[in-house]
């Protein structure tokens, strides 16, 4: 099962890289970030598909999107100087709590 979560973690990392490159691509007008976006998303979805061999689709997607939202918000804050207001921070905290609850308490997750 550790390998499955490793695949999901790799998918999340590539999704974060691809989303960051998408912002930097300036609507696909810059070649390097545009290529990085396409390669990053393709790699992310490949590793996500590998994780789906053992993980429940809904659980995998909740983890993928939850961690992705949190991490891309951090990237936006530091790399793109985007600010988060209090409701956004509260929402992100709730997302983190949701991912933790799913992983710790859900019977749909293989422990």
ABEGO torsion letter per residue (X at the ends): XAAAAAAAAAAAAAAAAAAAAAAAAGGGABAAAAAAAAAAAAAAAAAAAAAAAABBAAAAAAAAAAAAAAAAAAAAAAAAGBBBBAAAAAAAAAAAAAAAAAAAABAABBX
